């Protein structure tokens, strides 16, 4: 994958650990020399991490609702005010 490809693809591959070593070296060099690219790359990685965190939070909340429903025999959690 060339670093000049879609920045989202590069950011996703980097975060997933699937970016080849040669591309990582090229990426690090580009991040050091191109401020605009670096800003876009880091913004992309932050957004991807945020999306992943949101998904984990939703899955965790759903798991807690399921546990609550099994423990109480209720499908609706009580609202706490």
N, C-alpha and C positions, 0 to 999 in steps of 0.2 A: 504494500500500500504506500503510495506516495503521500508525503505530508501535504502536498498541494491539493489533495482531494478534499472532499467535504469535511470541514472541521469537526462536525458532529460525529462522523464515522471514526475519525482519528481519536477524538475524545472518548468515545465509547470503547474503542479497542484498547486505548491506554488504560482506562479505569478497569476494564475486564481482565487486563493482563495478557491480551492476545496480540498486542502490537509487537511485531518482530524487532529484535534487538537493533538491527540496522536502522529501522524507522524511529526507534526510541532515541538513538544517537542523533539522527537528523532532526527530530522534534526538539530535543534539548538545545541544539545549536540554533534552530530557528526561534525558539522562545527567548534565547539570550540576545539575538540580533534584531528581532522584529517586534517592537513593542505593541503595535496594533494587533498582530497575530497572537501574541502572548495574552493580551487582554481578552480577545475573543475566545481563545482556547480555555483560559481559566474561567471565563463566564460560562462557557459550555459545560465544563466539568462540574462547576458548582450547581448548575441547573439539573444536570443528570443525577448528581448526588441527592439533590433535593427531591426529585421525582422518586428515586429509589427509597429515600427515607419516608416519604409520604405513603408509598405503597406498603412498606413494612409496618408503619403505624396503623394503617387501615386493616391489614391482616391481623395485627395484634389485637385491635379493638374487636374485630369479628370473633377472634378466638375467645376473648374474655366474655363476649355476649353468649357464645355457645356454652362455655363453662357455667356461666350464671344460669342459663336456661336448664341445663342438666341438673344443677344443684337444687334449683327451686321448683323445677317442673313448670316453669313459666317461659313463654316464648318472648315476652316483653320485659325488658329490664325496667326497674323502677327509676323514675326521674328523681335526682337529688337536687334540691334547690339550695 
